[in-house]
Amino acid sequence: MSTAFSPDSAASAASAQALKHRPKGLNTRHLNFIALGSAIGTGLFYGSAGAIQAAGPSVLLVYLLGGAVVYFMLRALGEMAVRHPVTGSFAEYTRAHMGGAAGYLTGWMFAFEMVIVALADLTAIGIYMGFWFPDVSRWVWIVAALLVVGAANIASAKAFGELEFWFTVIKVGAVVAMIIAGAAVLAFGLSSAETTGPANLVNDGGFFPNGIEGMIASFILVLFAFGGTEIIGVAGTEAKDPKEAIPRSINTVPVRILLFYVLSILIILMINPWRSITGDQSPFVQIFSALGVNWAAGLLNFVVITAALSAINADLFGAGRVLTGLAKQHFAPKIMAKTVRDVPVMTTVILIAVMVIGVVANTLIPDRIFEIVASLATFATIFVWLMILLAHLASRRHMTPEDVAALPYKTPFFPYGQYFAVAFILFTFGIMLWLPDFRVAFFVGVAFSIITVAMFYITGRHKLPGVNDHVPGATPIDDPR
């Protein structure tokens, strides 16, 4: 039987064999915490204020809907990753099931997403450190951050995993502390607000104070907060036992979304009327302020710096692995295919160099660059999610009923969950066109996509042997047949 990762595609075969026989650096503990912390970052700690202002209490529904999209996307990715654990992850899956141009575009779009998000987080670190050291130049902290995460990524997958583990412990600890503190405020009436509790969800304009349009307007900020969850698919290929580690990590997604997003936002909204959450300070700081914790701002500053470092750490890891996978297929410069001890050292060094140049350029641009970067990151994020979902739908079309029945890890509610997630993402693209603040990012994303696909054909990569091997009847790479 033929395989979607055809033996005729030498790069894919080499990538698969390397993954099968090399020692893995990440264990289940690492992957579980990468999964746990992948979507806990500045998008939650600070971006949640903007989402609340746009939608009011109805933002809770948006987090639930966005969480459902993320869950179906990750289950689709998990099904493919367990069946075919390859270095290129979803870039390779889209190539195998949708053609070379799709894989090429997905890989470069993901790298684009990782780089611009990392640039925003690096610049943010410089700003956050100014809270304690206002007289120290920002570039000092930016260089220090790059040295820490760069060293971890170049050292080994295990070093990356350990650093991400401890970053996640801090982030998760902060959210859990906020939930406990918020519960204490509600239980003992410690807030100075006139009203607390469920009444705050309907008191000021009802559950939909800005109407359905207001709720829809918050979609982009909410999905931006969920960005990065797809790193599980990339990190999973580095696990000692992907077929065990990936399902365990993905299966925790619903609980994580309910606990760290829905519950935390619910507590914030019940303690403070939604109009009081202006964005002047993080909603999480307001929780601790209600308890009279004067050092809340300093505490959250430390947590956000940790979250930013965690994001950069994961961005380097994810982009490095995907670009290396592309390079092995000759979809990226040859130098990026080189590894040392199975670590994509050259790709990581190149990415760090790009980030340094970008940070220098960033200092010359007004502060609004952060809004632009966030918008671009959202476009790139949901575009990659869309390609993962479409690749999964295509992979199922290439399978017989017997192949589907034999899947070791199967997506639930197929195909309706996938159709829902695809429709939601397409609707979000429509929102970007509808809202003036996001139109520039939408058109830049479309232009990047067109240029990338054009380069695929102009450089002759569409003529490479095996580039469009995505034949029906796919069987797992490690199938002894």
C-alpha positions as CSV (number, residue, x, y, z in Angstrom):
1,M,0.0,0.0,0.0
2,S,1.2,3.5,-0.8
3,T,1.9,6.1,1.8
4,A,1.2,9.8,2.0
5,F,4.8,10.1,3.2
6,S,5.9,8.4,0.1
7,P,9.3,6.5,0.0
8,D,9.9,8.5,-3.2
9,S,10.2,11.6,-1.0
10,A,13.7,11.1,0.3
11,A,13.5,14.0,2.8
12,S,10.3,12.7,4.3
13,A,11.7,9.2,4.7
14,A,14.9,10.5,6.2
15,S,13.0,12.7,8.6
16,A,10.8,9.8,9.7
17,Q,13.7,7.4,10.2
18,A,15.6,10.0,12.2
19,L,12.6,10.5,14.5
20,K,12.3,6.7,15.0
21,H,15.8,5.9,16.0
22,R,17.2,9.0,17.7
23,P,17.1,9.4,21.5
24,K,14.3,11.8,22.5
25,G,14.9,14.8,24.8
26,L,11.3,15.5,25.9
27,N,9.4,13.3,28.3
28,T,5.7,13.3,29.2
29,R,6.3,15.7,32.0
30,H,7.8,18.2,29.6
31,L,5.1,17.8,27.0
32,N,2.3,18.1,29.6
33,F,3.7,21.4,30.8
34,I,4.3,22.7,27.3
35,A,0.7,21.9,26.6
36,L,-0.4,23.5,29.9
37,G,1.5,26.7,29.4
38,S,1.4,27.1,25.6
39,A,-1.6,29.4,25.7
40,I,-1.0,31.2,29.0
41,G,0.8,34.4,28.2
42,T,0.5,38.1,27.7
43,G,-2.7,37.5,25.7
44,L,-4.4,36.3,28.8
45,F,-2.7,38.5,31.5
46,Y,-3.1,41.8,29.6
47,G,-5.1,41.1,26.4
48,S,-8.1,39.8,28.3
49,A,-8.9,43.5,29.3
50,G,-9.5,44.5,25.7
51,A,-11.6,41.4,25.1
52,I,-13.8,42.2,28.1
53,Q,-14.2,45.9,27.1
54,A,-15.3,44.8,23.6
55,A,-17.8,42.1,24.7
56,G,-18.6,42.6,28.3
57,P,-19.6,39.5,30.2
58,S,-20.4,37.7,26.9
59,V,-16.7,37.3,26.4
60,L,-17.1,34.1,28.4
61,L,-19.0,32.6,25.5
62,V,-16.2,33.7,23.1
63,Y,-13.6,32.0,25.2
64,L,-15.7,28.8,25.2
65,L,-16.2,29.0,21.4
66,G,-12.5,29.8,20.8
67,G,-11.6,26.9,23.2
68,A,-13.7,24.5,21.2
69,V,-11.9,25.6,17.9
70,V,-8.6,25.0,19.6
71,Y,-9.7,21.6,20.9
72,F,-10.8,20.3,17.5
73,M,-7.7,21.7,15.8
74,L,-5.4,20.0,18.3
75,R,-7.3,16.7,18.1
76,A,-6.9,16.8,14.3
77,L,-3.2,17.6,14.7
78,G,-2.8,14.9,17.4
79,E,-4.4,12.3,15.2
80,M,-1.9,13.0,12.4
81,A,1.0,13.4,14.8
82,V,0.4,10.1,16.5
83,R,0.1,8.4,13.1
84,H,3.0,10.2,11.5
85,P,5.5,11.8,14.0
86,V,7.7,13.8,11.7
87,T,10.0,16.8,12.3
88,G,8.0,19.2,10.0
89,S,4.8,18.5,11.9
90,F,1.8,20.2,10.3
91,A,3.9,21.7,7.5
92,E,4.6,18.1,6.4
93,Y,1.0,17.0,6.9
94,T,-0.3,19.8,4.7
95,R,2.4,18.9,2.1
96,A,1.5,15.3,2.2
97,H,-2.3,15.7,2.0
98,M,-2.8,19.0,0.2
99,G,0.3,19.3,-2.0
100,G,3.7,21.0,-2.0
101,A,2.5,24.6,-2.2
102,A,0.2,24.1,0.9
103,G,3.0,22.6,2.9
104,Y,5.5,25.3,1.8
105,L,3.0,28.1,2.7
106,T,2.0,26.6,6.1
107,G,5.6,26.1,7.2
108,W,6.6,29.7,6.3
109,M,3.4,31.2,7.7
110,F,4.1,29.4,11.0
111,A,7.7,30.7,11.0
112,F,6.4,34.2,10.3
113,E,3.9,33.9,13.2
114,M,6.6,32.7,15.6
115,V,9.1,35.5,14.6
116,I,6.7,38.4,14.9
117,V,5.2,37.1,18.2
118,A,8.8,36.7,19.6
119,L,9.6,40.3,18.4
120,A,6.7,41.6,20.3
121,D,7.5,39.7,23.4
122,L,11.2,40.7,23.3
123,T,10.3,44.3,23.1
124,A,7.8,43.8,25.9
125,I,10.4,42.4,28.1
126,G,12.5,45.5,27.7
127,I,9.5,47.6,28.7
128,Y,8.5,45.4,31.7
129,M,12.0,45.4,33.1
130,G,11.8,49.2,33.1
131,F,9.3,48.8,35.9
132,W,12.2,47.9,38.2
133,F,15.2,49.4,36.4
134,P,14.0,52.5,34.6
135,D,17.5,53.8,34.0
136,V,18.8,50.7,32.2
137,S,18.5,50.6,28.5
138,R,16.0,48.1,27.1
139,W,18.5,46.4,24.8
140,V,20.3,45.0,27.8
141,W,17.3,43.0,28.8
142,I,16.5,42.0,25.2
143,V,20.0,40.6,24.7
144,A,19.8,38.8,28.1
145,A,16.5,37.2,27.1
146,L,17.9,36.1,23.8
147,L,21.0,34.6,25.4
148,V,18.9,32.6,27.9
149,V,16.3,31.1,25.5
150,G,18.8,30.8,22.7
151,A,21.2,28.8,24.8
152,A,18.4,26.5,26.0
153,N,17.2,25.9,22.4
154,I,20.7,25.3,21.0
155,A,21.7,23.0,23.9
156,S,19.1,20.3,23.5
157,A,15.4,19.5,23.3
158,K,15.6,18.5,27.0
159,A,17.1,21.9,28.0
160,F,14.2,23.6,26.2
161,G,11.8,21.3,27.9
162,E,13.2,22.0,31.4
163,L,13.2,25.8,30.9
164,E,9.6,25.7,29.6
165,F,8.6,23.5,32.5
166,W,9.8,26.0,35.1
167,F,8.4,29.0,33.1
168,T,5.0,27.2,33.1
169,V,5.1,26.4,36.8
170,I,5.4,30.2,37.5
171,K,2.6,31.1,35.0
172,V,0.2,28.4,36.1
173,G,1.0,29.2,39.8
174,A,0.0,32.9,39.2
175,V,-3.3,32.0,37.6
176,V,-4.1,29.5,40.3
177,A,-3.2,32.1,43.0
178,M,-5.5,34.6,41.3
179,I,-8.4,32.1,41.2
180,I,-7.9,31.3,44.9
181,A,-7.6,35.0,45.8
182,G,-10.7,35.8,43.8
183,A,-12.7,33.0,45.4
184,A,-11.6,34.5,48.8
185,V,-12.8,38.0,47.7
186,L,-16.2,36.6,46.7
187,A,-16.6,34.3,49.7
188,F,-15.7,36.9,52.4
189,G,-16.8,40.1,50.7
190,L,-13.4,41.7,50.6
191,S,-13.9,43.8,47.5
192,S,-14.6,47.5,47.8
193,A,-16.9,47.3,44.8
194,E,-20.6,48.0,45.4
195,T,-21.7,44.6,44.1
196,T,-19.9,41.3,43.6
197,G,-20.9,37.9,42.5
198,P,-23.1,36.7,39.6
199,A,-25.1,40.0,39.6
200,N,-22.1,41.7,38.0
201,L,-22.6,39.5,34.9
202,V,-26.0,41.2,34.1
203,N,-26.1,44.4,36.1
204,D,-24.5,46.8,33.6
205,G,-26.3,46.5,30.3
206,G,-27.0,42.8,30.6
207,F,-24.9,39.8,29.5
208,F,-24.5,41.4,26.0
209,P,-24.0,45.1,26.9
210,N,-22.5,45.9,23.5
211,G,-24.8,43.5,21.6
212,I,-23.8,40.6,19.4
213,E,-21.5,42.9,17.5
214,G,-19.5,43.6,20.6
215,M,-19.1,39.9,21.3
216,I,-18.0,39.3,17.7
217,A,-15.5,42.1,17.9
218,S,-13.7,40.2,20.8
219,F,-13.1,37.1,18.6
220,I,-9.7,38.3,17.4
221,L,-8.3,39.2,20.8
222,V,-9.5,35.9,22.3
223,L,-8.0,33.8,19.4
224,F,-4.7,35.8,19.8
225,A,-4.6,34.6,23.4
226,F,-4.9,31.0,22.3
227,G,-2.1,31.4,19.8
228,G,0.8,29.0,20.3
229,T,-1.2,25.9,21.3
230,E,-0.2,24.2,18.1
231,I,3.4,24.0,19.4
232,I,2.2,20.7,21.0
233,G,2.3,19.1,17.6
234,V,5.9,20.2,17.0
235,A,7.1,19.4,20.5
236,G,5.3,16.0,20.4
237,T,7.7,14.7,17.8
238,E,10.5,15.2,20.2
239,A,8.9,13.1,22.9
240,K,10.3,9.7,23.9
241,D,6.9,8.1,23.1
242,P,4.8,10.4,20.9
243,K,2.0,7.9,20.7
244,E,1.5,8.1,24.4
245,A,2.6,11.7,25.2
246,I,0.7,13.6,22.5
247,P,-2.8,12.2,23.4
248,R,-2.2,12.8,27.1
249,S,-1.3,16.4,26.5
250,I,-4.1,17.2,24.1
251,N,-6.7,15.4,26.2
252,T,-6.1,18.0,29.0
253,V,-7.1,20.9,26.7
254,P,-10.8,21.2,27.7
255,V,-9.9,21.3,31.4
256,R,-7.2,23.9,30.8
257,I,-9.5,26.1,28.9
258,L,-12.3,25.9,31.5
259,L,-9.9,26.4,34.4
260,F,-7.3,29.0,33.2
261,Y,-9.5,31.0,30.9
262,V,-13.2,30.7,31.6
263,L,-13.0,30.4,35.4
264,S,-10.4,33.1,35.8
265,I,-12.3,35.6,33.6
266,L,-15.5,34.6,35.3
267,I,-14.0,35.4,38.7
268,I,-12.6,38.7,37.4
269,L,-16.1,39.7,36.1
270,M,-17.9,38.8,39.3
271,I,-15.5,40.9,41.4
272,N,-15.2,44.0,39.2
273,P,-18.0,45.4,37.0
274,W,-16.9,44.9,33.5
275,R,-16.7,48.6,32.7
276,S,-14.1,49.0,35.5
277,I,-11.7,46.8,33.6
278,T,-10.2,49.5,31.5
279,G,-6.9,48.0,30.6
280,D,-4.9,50.6,32.6
281,Q,-3.8,47.7,34.7
282,S,-4.2,44.0,34.2
283,P,-7.5,42.4,35.4
284,F,-5.3,40.1,37.4
285,V,-3.7,43.0,39.3
286,Q,-7.2,44.2,40.1
287,I,-7.9,40.9,41.9
288,F,-4.9,41.3,44.2
289,S,-5.6,45.0,44.6
290,A,-9.0,44.1,46.0
291,L,-7.2,42.1,48.7
292,G,-5.0,45.0,49.6
293,V,-1.9,43.3,48.2
294,N,0.2,46.4,47.3
295,W,2.9,44.5,45.7
296,A,0.5,42.9,43.2
297,A,1.8,45.0,40.3
298,G,5.4,43.9,40.9
299,L,4.2,40.3,41.2
300,L,2.4,40.4,38.0
301,N,5.3,42.2,36.3
302,F,7.5,39.2,37.2
303,V,4.8,36.8,35.9
304,V,4.4,38.6,32.6
305,I,8.1,38.7,32.0
306,T,8.2,34.9,32.6
307,A,5.3,34.5,30.2
308,A,7.1,36.5,27.6
309,L,10.3,34.5,28.0
310,S,8.2,31.3,27.8
311,A,6.7,32.5,24.6
312,I,10.0,33.3,23.0
313,N,11.4,30.0,24.2
314,A,8.6,28.1,22.5
315,D,8.6,30.3,19.4
316,L,12.3,29.5,18.8
317,F,11.7,25.8,19.4
318,G,8.7,25.6,17.1
319,A,10.0,27.7,14.3
320,G,13.3,26.0,14.4
321,R,11.9,22.5,14.0
322,V,9.4,23.4,11.3
323,L,12.0,25.3,9.2
324,T,14.4,22.5,9.6
325,G,11.7,20.1,8.4
326,L,11.1,22.4,5.4
327,A,14.9,22.6,4.7
328,K,15.1,18.8,4.6
329,Q,12.4,18.8,1.9
330,H,14.5,21.6,0.1
331,F,11.7,24.1,0.9
332,A,14.1,26.3,2.9
333,P,17.8,27.2,2.5
334,K,20.0,24.1,2.8
335,I,21.9,25.4,5.8
336,M,18.8,25.2,7.9
337,A,18.7,21.4,7.4
338,K,21.9,20.9,9.4
339,T,21.6,19.7,13.0
340,V,24.0,19.1,15.8
341,R,23.0,16.3,18.2
342,D,19.6,16.4,16.5
343,V,19.3,20.1,17.4
344,P,18.6,22.6,14.5
345,V,21.5,24.8,15.6
346,M,21.9,26.8,12.4
347,T,18.2,27.5,12.1
348,T,18.0,28.7,15.7
349,V,21.0,31.0,15.2
350,I,19.5,32.4,12.1
351,L,16.2,33.1,13.9
352,I,18.0,34.8,16.8
353,A,19.8,37.0,14.3
354,V,16.6,38.0,12.6
355,M,15.1,38.8,16.0
356,V,18.0,41.0,16.9
357,I,17.6,43.0,13.6
358,G,13.8,43.2,14.2
359,V,14.2,44.5,17.7
360,V,16.6,47.2,16.6
361,A,14.1,48.2,13.9
362,N,11.3,48.1,16.4
363,T,12.8,50.8,18.5
364,L,12.5,53.2,15.6
365,I,8.8,52.6,15.1
366,P,6.0,54.1,17.2
367,D,4.3,52.2,20.0
368,R,1.4,51.2,17.7
369,I,3.6,48.6,16.3
370,F,2.5,46.3,19.1
371,E,-1.1,46.4,17.8
372,I,0.0,45.7,14.3
373,V,2.2,42.8,15.4
374,A,-0.7,41.3,17.4
375,S,-3.0,41.6,14.4
376,L,-0.5,40.0,12.1
377,A,0.1,37.2,14.7
378,T,-3.6,36.5,14.9
379,F,-3.9,36.2,11.1
380,A,-0.9,33.9,10.9
381,T,-2.1,31.8,13.9
382,I,-5.6,31.1,12.6
383,F,-4.3,30.6,9.1
384,V,-2.1,27.8,10.4
385,W,-5.0,26.3,12.3
386,L,-7.1,26.4,9.2
387,M,-4.4,24.5,7.2
388,I,-4.1,21.9,10.0
389,L,-7.9,21.3,9.9
390,L,-8.0,21.1,6.1
391,A,-5.0,18.7,6.0
392,H,-6.8,16.5,8.5
393,L,-10.0,16.5,6.5
394,A,-7.9,15.6,3.4
395,S,-6.1,12.9,5.2
396,R,-9.4,11.2,6.1
397,R,-10.5,11.3,2.5
398,H,-7.4,9.3,1.7
399,M,-8.2,6.6,4.2
400,T,-10.4,3.5,3.9
401,P,-12.9,2.7,6.6
402,E,-10.5,0.0,7.9
403,D,-7.7,2.6,8.2
404,V,-10.0,4.9,10.2
405,A,-11.0,2.1,12.5
406,A,-7.4,1.3,13.1
407,L,-6.4,4.8,14.1
408,P,-4.7,4.8,17.5
409,Y,-5.9,8.3,18.4
410,K,-9.1,9.4,16.7
411,T,-10.7,12.9,16.5
412,P,-14.2,13.0,18.1
413,F,-17.3,14.3,16.4
414,F,-15.8,13.9,13.0
415,P,-16.4,15.7,10.6
416,Y,-18.8,18.1,12.3
417,G,-16.2,19.4,14.8
418,Q,-13.8,20.1,12.0
419,Y,-16.5,21.9,10.0
420,F,-17.4,24.0,13.0
421,A,-13.8,25.0,13.5
422,V,-13.2,25.8,9.9
423,A,-16.3,27.9,9.7
424,F,-15.4,29.8,12.9
425,I,-11.9,30.6,11.5
426,L,-13.3,31.8,8.1
427,F,-15.8,34.0,10.0
428,T,-12.9,35.5,12.0
429,F,-11.1,36.4,8.8
430,G,-14.4,38.2,7.8
431,I,-14.3,40.1,11.1
432,M,-10.7,41.2,10.3
433,L,-12.0,42.7,7.1
434,W,-15.0,44.2,8.9
435,L,-13.0,46.0,11.7
436,P,-10.8,48.9,10.4
437,D,-8.1,48.2,13.0
438,F,-7.4,44.8,11.6
439,R,-7.7,45.3,7.9
440,V,-4.1,46.2,7.3
441,A,-3.0,43.0,9.1
442,F,-5.5,41.0,7.0
443,F,-4.2,42.4,3.7
444,V,-0.5,42.0,4.8
445,G,-1.3,38.4,5.6
446,V,-2.9,37.8,2.3
447,A,0.0,39.5,0.5
448,F,2.5,37.3,2.4
449,S,0.6,34.2,1.4
450,I,0.5,35.2,-2.3
451,I,4.2,36.1,-2.3
452,T,5.1,32.8,-0.5
453,V,3.2,30.6,-3.0
454,A,4.7,32.6,-5.9
455,M,8.2,31.9,-4.5
456,F,7.4,28.2,-4.4
457,Y,6.9,28.2,-8.1
458,I,9.4,30.8,-9.1
459,T,12.2,29.0,-7.3
460,G,11.2,25.7,-9.0
461,R,10.5,23.9,-5.8
462,H,7.3,22.6,-7.3
463,K,9.4,20.4,-9.6
464,L,11.3,18.7,-6.7
465,P,11.0,14.9,-6.6
466,G,8.2,13.7,-4.3
467,V,7.0,17.3,-3.5
468,N,3.4,16.4,-4.3
469,D,3.4,12.8,-2.9
470,H,0.0,12.7,-1.2
471,V,-1.5,9.6,-2.6
472,P,-4.7,8.0,-1.3
473,G,-4.6,5.0,1.0
474,A,-2.0,6.5,3.5
475,T,-0.6,4.2,6.1
476,P,1.6,5.1,9.1
477,I,5.3,5.7,8.5
478,D,6.3,2.9,10.8
479,D,3.9,0.4,9.3
480,P,6.1,-2.7,8.7
481,R,4.4,-3.2,5.3
